[in-house]
Amino acid sequence: MDKNDGRKERDYYIFVAHKKIRKLFNRFEIIYVGVQSEVHLKSQDSTFNHYLYNNL
């Protein structure tokens, strides 16, 4: 096993890690967007606005 093999292996692990991290971030982005749209829907509801106004 020469130096090149080690480098290829390391590059492969970095590549896999990047893919996993990207997948995680995509999942968080979906959750974040979902929470935002939920908050947006609730803020359009007048009772929720009333609740916010009285409790801030």
CHARMM-style PDB file with segment names, atoms N, HN, CA, C and O in Angstrom:
ATOM      1  N   MET     1       0.849  -1.204   0.000  1.00  0.00      PROA
ATOM      2  CA  MET     1       0.000   0.000   0.000  1.00  0.00      PROA
ATOM      3  C   MET     1       0.887   1.258   0.000  1.00  0.00      PROA
ATOM      4  O   MET     1       1.656   1.484   0.935  1.00  0.00      PROA
ATOM      5  N   ASP     2       0.772   2.055  -1.042  1.00  0.00      PROA
ATOM      6  HN  ASP     2       0.148   1.871  -1.802  1.00  0.00      PROA
ATOM      7  CA  ASP     2       1.589   3.276  -1.114  1.00  0.00      PROA
ATOM      8  C   ASP     2       0.773   4.491  -0.641  1.00  0.00      PROA
ATOM      9  O   ASP     2      -0.387   4.363  -0.251  1.00  0.00      PROA
ATOM     10  N   LYS     3       1.399   5.656  -0.686  1.00  0.00      PROA
ATOM     11  HN  LYS     3       2.341   5.760  -1.003  1.00  0.00      PROA
ATOM     12  CA  LYS     3       0.750   6.881  -0.195  1.00  0.00      PROA
ATOM     13  C   LYS     3      -0.557   7.167  -0.928  1.00  0.00      PROA
ATOM     14  O   LYS     3      -1.520   7.641  -0.326  1.00  0.00      PROA
ATOM     15  N   ASN     4      -0.589   6.878  -2.235  1.00  0.00      PROA
ATOM     16  HN  ASN     4       0.194   6.494  -2.725  1.00  0.00      PROA
ATOM     17  CA  ASN     4      -1.776   7.177  -3.033  1.00  0.00      PROA
ATOM     18  C   ASN     4      -3.022   6.472  -2.514  1.00  0.00      PROA
ATOM     19  O   ASN     4      -4.102   7.060  -2.464  1.00  0.00      PROA
ATOM     20  N   ASP     5      -2.865   5.202  -2.127  1.00  0.00      PROA
ATOM     21  HN  ASP     5      -1.988   4.724  -2.168  1.00  0.00      PROA
ATOM     22  CA  ASP     5      -4.009   4.443  -1.621  1.00  0.00      PROA
ATOM     23  C   ASP     5      -4.590   5.110  -0.374  1.00  0.00      PROA
ATOM     24  O   ASP     5      -5.807   5.220  -0.226  1.00  0.00      PROA
ATOM     25  N   GLY     6      -3.713   5.550   0.511  1.00  0.00      PROA
ATOM     26  HN  GLY     6      -2.724   5.461   0.391  1.00  0.00      PROA
ATOM     27  CA  GLY     6      -4.154   6.206   1.738  1.00  0.00      PROA
ATOM     28  C   GLY     6      -4.920   7.478   1.444  1.00  0.00      PROA
ATOM     29  O   GLY     6      -5.925   7.782   2.086  1.00  0.00      PROA
ATOM     30  N   ARG     7      -4.425   8.220   0.456  1.00  0.00      PROA
ATOM     31  HN  ARG     7      -3.609   7.973  -0.066  1.00  0.00      PROA
ATOM     32  CA  ARG     7      -5.075   9.479   0.118  1.00  0.00      PROA
ATOM     33  C   ARG     7      -6.453   9.230  -0.482  1.00  0.00      PROA
ATOM     34  O   ARG     7      -7.418   9.922  -0.155  1.00  0.00      PROA
ATOM     35  N   LYS     8      -6.535   8.237  -1.361  1.00  0.00      PROA
ATOM     36  HN  LYS     8      -5.751   7.676  -1.626  1.00  0.00      PROA
ATOM     37  CA  LYS     8      -7.828   7.902  -1.969  1.00  0.00      PROA
ATOM     38  C   LYS     8      -8.832   7.517  -0.893  1.00  0.00      PROA
ATOM     39  O   LYS     8      -9.993   7.924  -0.929  1.00  0.00      PROA
ATOM     40  N   GLU     9      -8.363   6.726   0.064  1.00  0.00      PROA
ATOM     41  HN  GLU     9      -7.420   6.395   0.093  1.00  0.00      PROA
ATOM     42  CA  GLU     9      -9.240   6.276   1.140  1.00  0.00      PROA
ATOM     43  C   GLU     9      -9.739   7.470   1.950  1.00  0.00      PROA
ATOM     44  O   GLU     9     -10.922   7.565   2.279  1.00  0.00      PROA
ATOM     45  N   ARG    10      -8.819   8.377   2.264  1.00  0.00      PROA
ATOM     46  HN  ARG    10      -7.858   8.300   1.997  1.00  0.00      PROA
ATOM     47  CA  ARG    10      -9.199   9.561   3.043  1.00  0.00      PROA
ATOM     48  C   ARG    10     -10.197  10.420   2.264  1.00  0.00      PROA
ATOM     49  O   ARG    10     -11.196  10.880   2.816  1.00  0.00      PROA
ATOM     50  N   ASP    11      -9.914  10.628   0.980  1.00  0.00      PROA
ATOM     51  HN  ASP    11      -9.102  10.255   0.532  1.00  0.00      PROA
ATOM     52  CA  ASP    11     -10.822  11.419   0.145  1.00  0.00      PROA
ATOM     53  C   ASP    11     -12.203  10.790   0.105  1.00  0.00      PROA
ATOM     54  O   ASP    11     -13.216  11.487   0.125  1.00  0.00      PROA
ATOM     55  N   TYR    12     -12.233   9.461   0.047  1.00  0.00      PROA
ATOM     56  HN  TYR    12     -11.410   8.894   0.030  1.00  0.00      PROA
ATOM     57  CA  TYR    12     -13.517   8.758   0.009  1.00  0.00      PROA
ATOM     58  C   TYR    12     -14.285   8.986   1.312  1.00  0.00      PROA
ATOM     59  O   TYR    12     -15.489   9.242   1.286  1.00  0.00      PROA
ATOM     60  N   TYR    13     -13.597   8.895   2.442  1.00  0.00      PROA
ATOM     61  HN  TYR    13     -12.619   8.687   2.463  1.00  0.00      PROA
ATOM     62  CA  TYR    13     -14.270   9.111   3.728  1.00  0.00      PROA
ATOM     63  C   TYR    13     -14.792  10.538   3.836  1.00  0.00      PROA
ATOM     64  O   TYR    13     -15.891  10.766   4.341  1.00  0.00      PROA
ATOM     65  N   ILE    14     -14.000  11.499   3.360  1.00  0.00      PROA
ATOM     66  HN  ILE    14     -13.107  11.314   2.949  1.00  0.00      PROA
ATOM     67  CA  ILE    14     -14.431  12.902   3.378  1.00  0.00      PROA
ATOM     68  C   ILE    14     -15.678  13.062   2.507  1.00  0.00      PROA
ATOM     69  O   ILE    14     -16.626  13.753   2.881  1.00  0.00      PROA
ATOM     70  N   PHE    15     -15.660  12.411   1.335  1.00  0.00      PROA
ATOM     71  HN  PHE    15     -14.890  11.850   1.031  1.00  0.00      PROA
ATOM     72  CA  PHE    15     -16.790  12.480   0.407  1.00  0.00      PROA
ATOM     73  C   PHE    15     -18.055  11.930   1.058  1.00  0.00      PROA
ATOM     74  O   PHE    15     -19.120  12.540   0.970  1.00  0.00      PROA
ATOM     75  N   VAL    16     -17.933  10.777   1.709  1.00  0.00      PROA
ATOM     76  HN  VAL    16     -17.067  10.282   1.780  1.00  0.00      PROA
ATOM     77  CA  VAL    16     -19.077  10.146   2.377  1.00  0.00      PROA
ATOM     78  C   VAL    16     -19.585  11.043   3.506  1.00  0.00      PROA
ATOM     79  O   VAL    16     -20.792  11.223   3.669  1.00  0.00      PROA
ATOM     80  N   ALA    17     -18.654  11.604   4.284  1.00  0.00      PROA
ATOM     81  HN  ALA    17     -17.674  11.457   4.151  1.00  0.00      PROA
ATOM     82  CA  ALA    17     -19.041  12.481   5.396  1.00  0.00      PROA
ATOM     83  C   ALA    17     -19.802  13.692   4.874  1.00  0.00      PROA
ATOM     84  O   ALA    17     -20.811  14.091   5.457  1.00  0.00      PROA
ATOM     85  N   HSD    18     -19.322  14.281   3.774  1.00  0.00      PROA
ATOM     86  HN  HSD    18     -18.503  13.956   3.301  1.00  0.00      PROA
ATOM     87  CA  HSD    18     -19.998  15.437   3.189  1.00  0.00      PROA
ATOM     88  C   HSD    18     -21.413  15.079   2.770  1.00  0.00      PROA
ATOM     89  O   HSD    18     -22.353  15.839   3.001  1.00  0.00      PROA
ATOM     90  N   LYS    19     -21.555  13.893   2.142  1.00  0.00      PROA
ATOM     91  HN  LYS    19     -20.791  13.276   1.955  1.00  0.00      PROA
ATOM     92  CA  LYS    19     -22.889  13.472   1.707  1.00  0.00      PROA
ATOM     93  C   LYS    19     -23.826  13.317   2.893  1.00  0.00      PROA
ATOM     94  O   LYS    19     -24.983  13.735   2.834  1.00  0.00      PROA
ATOM     95  N   LYS    20     -23.324  12.710   3.983  1.00  0.00      PROA
ATOM     96  HN  LYS    20     -22.385  12.371   4.030  1.00  0.00      PROA
ATOM     97  CA  LYS    20     -24.163  12.498   5.172  1.00  0.00      PROA
ATOM     98  C   LYS    20     -24.536  13.825   5.808  1.00  0.00      PROA
ATOM     99  O   LYS    20     -25.678  14.024   6.223  1.00  0.00      PROA
ATOM    100  N   ILE    21     -23.564  14.740   5.884  1.00  0.00      PROA
ATOM    101  HN  ILE    21     -22.637  14.578   5.547  1.00  0.00      PROA
ATOM    102  CA  ILE    21     -23.827  16.055   6.478  1.00  0.00      PROA
ATOM    103  C   ILE    21     -24.856  16.808   5.638  1.00  0.00      PROA
ATOM    104  O   ILE    21     -25.763  17.442   6.175  1.00  0.00      PROA
ATOM    105  N   ARG    22     -24.706  16.733   4.308  1.00  0.00      PROA
ATOM    106  HN  ARG    22     -23.969  16.217   3.871  1.00  0.00      PROA
ATOM    107  CA  ARG    22     -25.644  17.429   3.431  1.00  0.00      PROA
ATOM    108  C   ARG    22     -27.052  16.879   3.621  1.00  0.00      PROA
ATOM    109  O   ARG    22     -28.024  17.635   3.633  1.00  0.00      PROA
ATOM    110  N   LYS    23     -27.158  15.554   3.769  1.00  0.00      PROA
ATOM    111  HN  LYS    23     -26.368  14.940   3.759  1.00  0.00      PROA
ATOM    112  CA  LYS    23     -28.462  14.924   3.965  1.00  0.00      PROA
ATOM    113  C   LYS    23     -29.083  15.421   5.268  1.00  0.00      PROA
ATOM    114  O   LYS    23     -30.276  15.719   5.324  1.00  0.00      PROA
ATOM    115  N   LEU    24     -28.256  15.508   6.318  1.00  0.00      PROA
ATOM    116  HN  LEU    24     -27.287  15.266   6.272  1.00  0.00      PROA
ATOM    117  CA  LEU    24     -28.725  16.000   7.617  1.00  0.00      PROA
ATOM    118  C   LEU    24     -29.233  17.429   7.500  1.00  0.00      PROA
ATOM    119  O   LEU    24     -30.309  17.758   7.997  1.00  0.00      PROA
ATOM    120  N   PHE    25     -28.439  18.285   6.830  1.00  0.00      PROA
ATOM    121  HN  PHE    25     -27.564  18.017   6.426  1.00  0.00      PROA
ATOM    122  CA  PHE    25     -28.829  19.683   6.685  1.00  0.00      PROA
ATOM    123  C   PHE    25     -30.130  19.802   5.912  1.00  0.00      PROA
ATOM    124  O   PHE    25     -30.985  20.619   6.254  1.00  0.00      PROA
ATOM    125  N   ASN    26     -30.287  18.981   4.858  1.00  0.00      PROA
ATOM    126  HN  ASN    26     -29.593  18.317   4.581  1.00  0.00      PROA
ATOM    127  CA  ASN    26     -31.529  19.016   4.092  1.00  0.00      PROA
ATOM    128  C   ASN    26     -32.705  18.683   4.984  1.00  0.00      PROA
ATOM    129  O   ASN    26     -33.759  19.311   4.890  1.00  0.00      PROA
ATOM    130  N   ARG    27     -32.529  17.694   5.855  1.00  0.00      PROA
ATOM    131  HN  ARG    27     -31.673  17.184   5.932  1.00  0.00      PROA
ATOM    132  CA  ARG    27     -33.608  17.296   6.757  1.00  0.00      PROA
ATOM    133  C   ARG    27     -33.952  18.446   7.705  1.00  0.00      PROA
ATOM    134  O   ARG    27     -35.127  18.731   7.937  1.00  0.00      PROA
ATOM    135  N   PHE    28     -32.921  19.111   8.256  1.00  0.00      PROA
ATOM    136  HN  PHE    28     -31.967  18.880   8.068  1.00  0.00      PROA
ATOM    137  CA  PHE    28     -33.164  20.232   9.161  1.00  0.00      PROA
ATOM    138  C   PHE    28     -33.851  21.380   8.433  1.00  0.00      PROA
ATOM    139  O   PHE    28     -34.723  22.046   8.992  1.00  0.00      PROA
ATOM    140  N   GLU    29     -33.450  21.609   7.168  1.00  0.00      PROA
ATOM    141  HN  GLU    29     -32.742  21.068   6.714  1.00  0.00      PROA
ATOM    142  CA  GLU    29     -34.043  22.673   6.378  1.00  0.00      PROA
ATOM    143  C   GLU    29     -35.533  22.422   6.204  1.00  0.00      PROA
ATOM    144  O   GLU    29     -36.342  23.342   6.322  1.00  0.00      PROA
ATOM    145  N   ILE    30     -35.894  21.170   5.922  1.00  0.00      PROA
ATOM    146  HN  ILE    30     -35.237  20.423   5.827  1.00  0.00      PROA
ATOM    147  CA  ILE    30     -37.300  20.809   5.745  1.00  0.00      PROA
ATOM    148  C   ILE    30     -38.065  21.068   7.042  1.00  0.00      PROA
ATOM    149  O   ILE    30     -39.159  21.630   7.019  1.00  0.00      PROA
ATOM    150  N   ILE    31     -37.486  20.657   8.173  1.00  0.00      PROA
ATOM    151  HN  ILE    31     -36.597  20.201   8.192  1.00  0.00      PROA
ATOM    152  CA  ILE    31     -38.126  20.872   9.474  1.00  0.00      PROA
ATOM    153  C   ILE    31     -38.284  22.372   9.719  1.00  0.00      PROA
ATOM    154  O   ILE    31     -39.341  22.824  10.157  1.00  0.00      PROA
ATOM    155  N   TYR    32     -37.226  23.144   9.435  1.00  0.00      PROA
ATOM    156  HN  TYR    32     -36.367  22.776   9.079  1.00  0.00      PROA
ATOM    157  CA  TYR    32     -37.230  24.592   9.674  1.00  0.00      PROA
ATOM    158  C   TYR    32     -38.315  25.265   8.845  1.00  0.00      PROA
ATOM    159  O   TYR    32     -39.072  26.089   9.357  1.00  0.00      PROA
ATOM    160  N   VAL    33     -38.390  24.912   7.560  1.00  0.00      PROA
ATOM    161  HN  VAL    33     -37.775  24.243   7.144  1.00  0.00      PROA
ATOM    162  CA  VAL    33     -39.398  25.489   6.668  1.00  0.00      PROA
ATOM    163  C   VAL    33     -40.792  25.108   7.158  1.00  0.00      PROA
ATOM    164  O   VAL    33     -41.712  25.925   7.131  1.00  0.00      PROA
ATOM    165  N   GLY    34     -40.943  23.852   7.607  1.00  0.00      PROA
ATOM    166  HN  GLY    34     -40.195  23.188   7.629  1.00  0.00      PROA
ATOM    167  CA  GLY    34     -42.227  23.393   8.130  1.00  0.00      PROA
ATOM    168  C   GLY    34     -42.655  24.194   9.349  1.00  0.00      PROA
ATOM    169  O   GLY    34     -43.812  24.601   9.457  1.00  0.00      PROA
ATOM    170  N   VAL    35     -41.719  24.419  10.268  1.00  0.00      PROA
ATOM    171  HN  VAL    35     -40.779  24.088  10.180  1.00  0.00      PROA
ATOM    172  CA  VAL    35     -42.016  25.192  11.478  1.00  0.00      PROA
ATOM    173  C   VAL    35     -42.374  26.618  11.098  1.00  0.00      PROA
ATOM    174  O   VAL    35     -43.315  27.187  11.651  1.00  0.00      PROA
ATOM    175  N   GLN    36     -41.635  27.204  10.162  1.00  0.00      PROA
ATOM    176  HN  GLN    36     -40.871  26.742   9.713  1.00  0.00      PROA
ATOM    177  CA  GLN    36     -41.908  28.576   9.732  1.00  0.00      PROA
ATOM    178  C   GLN    36     -43.308  28.703   9.158  1.00  0.00      PROA
ATOM    179  O   GLN    36     -44.034  29.638   9.496  1.00  0.00      PROA
ATOM    180  N   SER    37     -43.698  27.765   8.285  1.00  0.00      PROA
ATOM    181  HN  SER    37     -43.109  27.006   8.010  1.00  0.00      PROA
ATOM    182  CA  SER    37     -45.014  27.866   7.661  1.00  0.00      PROA
ATOM    183  C   SER    37     -46.113  27.655   8.698  1.00  0.00      PROA
ATOM    184  O   SER    37     -47.189  28.246   8.602  1.00  0.00      PROA
ATOM    185  N   GLU    38     -45.835  26.802   9.696  1.00  0.00      PROA
ATOM    186  HN  GLU    38     -44.962  26.322   9.774  1.00  0.00      PROA
ATOM    187  CA  GLU    38     -46.801  26.573  10.773  1.00  0.00      PROA
ATOM    188  C   GLU    38     -47.000  27.861  11.572  1.00  0.00      PROA
ATOM    189  O   GLU    38     -48.128  28.246  11.879  1.00  0.00      PROA
ATOM    190  N   VAL    39     -45.888  28.519  11.902  1.00  0.00      PROA
ATOM    191  HN  VAL    39     -44.972  28.206  11.652  1.00  0.00      PROA
ATOM    192  CA  VAL    39     -45.950  29.775  12.650  1.00  0.00      PROA
ATOM    193  C   VAL    39     -46.687  30.821  11.824  1.00  0.00      PROA
ATOM    194  O   VAL    39     -47.487  31.589  12.358  1.00  0.00      PROA
ATOM    195  N   HSD    40     -46.418  30.850  10.525  1.00  0.00      PROA
ATOM    196  HN  HSD    40     -45.768  30.226  10.091  1.00  0.00      PROA
ATOM    197  CA  HSD    40     -47.070  31.808   9.630  1.00  0.00      PROA
ATOM    198  C   HSD    40     -48.580  31.583   9.624  1.00  0.00      PROA
ATOM    199  O   HSD    40     -49.355  32.536   9.698  1.00  0.00      PROA
ATOM    200  N   LEU    41     -48.992  30.325   9.535  1.00  0.00      PROA
ATOM    201  HN  LEU    41     -48.362  29.550   9.474  1.00  0.00      PROA
ATOM    202  CA  LEU    41     -50.421  30.006   9.538  1.00  0.00      PROA
ATOM    203  C   LEU    41     -51.064  30.434  10.856  1.00  0.00      PROA
ATOM    204  O   LEU    41     -52.157  31.002  10.867  1.00  0.00      PROA
ATOM    205  N   LYS    42     -50.377  30.157  11.966  1.00  0.00      PROA
ATOM    206  HN  LYS    42     -49.490  29.696  11.957  1.00  0.00      PROA
ATOM    207  CA  LYS    42     -50.932  30.505  13.276  1.00  0.00      PROA
ATOM    208  C   LYS    42     -51.011  32.016  13.453  1.00  0.00      PROA
ATOM    209  O   LYS    42     -51.958  32.519  14.058  1.00  0.00      PROA
ATOM    210  N   SER    43     -50.026  32.748  12.929  1.00  0.00      PROA
ATOM    211  HN  SER    43     -49.257  32.340  12.437  1.00  0.00      PROA
ATOM    212  CA  SER    43     -50.010  34.193  13.124  1.00  0.00      PROA
ATOM    213  C   SER    43     -51.124  34.861  12.323  1.00  0.00      PROA
ATOM    214  O   SER    43     -51.516  35.987  12.632  1.00  0.00      PROA
ATOM    215  N   GLN    44     -51.641  34.176  11.292  1.00  0.00      PROA
ATOM    216  HN  GLN    44     -51.322  33.261  11.042  1.00  0.00      PROA
ATOM    217  CA  GLN    44     -52.769  34.723  10.535  1.00  0.00      PROA
ATOM    218  C   GLN    44     -54.076  34.513  11.291  1.00  0.00      PROA
ATOM    219  O   GLN    44     -55.079  35.167  11.006  1.00  0.00      PROA
ATOM    220  N   ASP    45     -54.057  33.603  12.252  1.00  0.00      PROA
ATOM    221  HN  ASP    45     -53.242  33.072  12.484  1.00  0.00      PROA
ATOM    222  CA  ASP    45     -55.235  33.324  13.060  1.00  0.00      PROA
ATOM    223  C   ASP    45     -55.363  34.411  14.132  1.00  0.00      PROA
ATOM    224  O   ASP    45     -54.431  34.636  14.904  1.00  0.00      PROA
ATOM    225  N   SER    46     -56.509  35.077  14.178  1.00  0.00      PROA
ATOM    226  HN  SER    46     -57.266  34.894  13.551  1.00  0.00      PROA
ATOM    227  CA  SER    46     -56.674  36.237  15.059  1.00  0.00      PROA
ATOM    228  C   SER    46     -56.581  35.856  16.535  1.00  0.00      PROA
ATOM    229  O   SER    46     -56.080  36.643  17.338  1.00  0.00      PROA
ATOM    230  N   THR    47     -57.052  34.667  16.906  1.00  0.00      PROA
ATOM    231  HN  THR    47     -57.459  34.028  16.254  1.00  0.00      PROA
ATOM    232  CA  THR    47     -56.988  34.267  18.315  1.00  0.00      PROA
ATOM    233  C   THR    47     -55.541  34.092  18.740  1.00  0.00      PROA
ATOM    234  O   THR    47     -55.178  34.402  19.875  1.00  0.00      PROA
ATOM    235  N   PHE    48     -54.711  33.592  17.825  1.00  0.00      PROA
ATOM    236  HN  PHE    48     -55.006  33.340  16.903  1.00  0.00      PROA
ATOM    237  CA  PHE    48     -53.293  33.423  18.141  1.00  0.00      PROA
ATOM    238  C   PHE    48     -52.629  34.787  18.290  1.00  0.00      PROA
ATOM    239  O   PHE    48     -51.812  34.981  19.190  1.00  0.00      PROA
ATOM    240  N   ASN    49     -52.968  35.734  17.417  1.00  0.00      PROA
ATOM    241  HN  ASN    49     -53.631  35.577  16.685  1.00  0.00      PROA
ATOM    242  CA  ASN    49     -52.437  37.089  17.531  1.00  0.00      PROA
ATOM    243  C   ASN    49     -52.841  37.704  18.865  1.00  0.00      PROA
ATOM    244  O   ASN    49     -52.029  38.353  19.525  1.00  0.00      PROA
ATOM    245  N   HSD    50     -54.083  37.502  19.259  1.00  0.00      PROA
ATOM    246  HN  HSD    50     -54.743  36.975  18.723  1.00  0.00      PROA
ATOM    247  CA  HSD    50     -54.603  38.009  20.528  1.00  0.00      PROA
ATOM    248  C   HSD    50     -53.795  37.423  21.693  1.00  0.00      PROA
ATOM    249  O   HSD    50     -53.421  38.132  22.627  1.00  0.00      PROA
ATOM    250  N   TYR    51     -53.537  36.119  21.615  1.00  0.00      PROA
ATOM    251  HN  TYR    51     -53.841  35.542  20.856  1.00  0.00      PROA
ATOM    252  CA  TYR    51     -52.756  35.423  22.645  1.00  0.00      PROA
ATOM    253  C   TYR    51     -51.344  36.004  22.727  1.00  0.00      PROA
ATOM    254  O   TYR    51     -50.832  36.269  23.814  1.00  0.00      PROA
ATOM    255  N   LEU    52     -50.719  36.199  21.546  1.00  0.00      PROA
ATOM    256  HN  LEU    52     -51.135  35.984  20.663  1.00  0.00      PROA
ATOM    257  CA  LEU    52     -49.363  36.754  21.510  1.00  0.00      PROA
ATOM    258  C   LEU    52     -49.355  38.145  22.126  1.00  0.00      PROA
ATOM    259  O   LEU    52     -48.487  38.465  22.938  1.00  0.00      PROA
ATOM    260  N   TYR    53     -50.316  38.966  21.740  1.00  0.00      PROA
ATOM    261  HN  TYR    53     -51.020  38.706  21.080  1.00  0.00      PROA
ATOM    262  CA  TYR    53     -50.376  40.351  22.198  1.00  0.00      PROA
ATOM    263  C   TYR    53     -50.507  40.409  23.716  1.00  0.00      PROA
ATOM    264  O   TYR    53     -49.887  41.257  24.358  1.00  0.00      PROA
ATOM    265  N   ASN    54     -51.302  39.520  24.293  1.00  0.00      PROA
ATOM    266  HN  ASN    54     -51.806  38.831  23.772  1.00  0.00      PROA
ATOM    267  CA  ASN    54     -51.529  39.540  25.740  1.00  0.00      PROA
ATOM    268  C   ASN    54     -50.395  38.904  26.531  1.00  0.00      PROA
ATOM    269  O   ASN    54     -50.276  39.152  27.731  1.00  0.00      PROA
ATOM    270  N   ASN    55     -49.568  38.100  25.897  1.00  0.00      PROA
ATOM    271  HN  ASN    55     -49.665  37.899  24.922  1.00  0.00      PROA
ATOM    272  CA  ASN    55     -48.556  37.349  26.647  1.00  0.00      PROA
ATOM    273  C   ASN    55     -47.122  37.757  26.345  1.00  0.00      PROA
ATOM    274  O   ASN    55     -46.188  37.041  26.705  1.00  0.00      PROA
ATOM    275  N   LEU    56     -46.934  38.889  25.695  1.00  0.00      PROA
ATOM    276  HN  LEU    56     -47.693  39.471  25.402  1.00  0.00      PROA
ATOM    277  CA  LEU    56     -45.561  39.327  25.411  1.00  0.00      PROA
ATOM    278  C   LEU    56     -45.164  40.447  26.368  1.00  0.00      PROA
ATOM    279  OT1 LEU    56     -44.045  40.954  26.293  1.00  0.00      PROA
TER     280      LEU     56
END
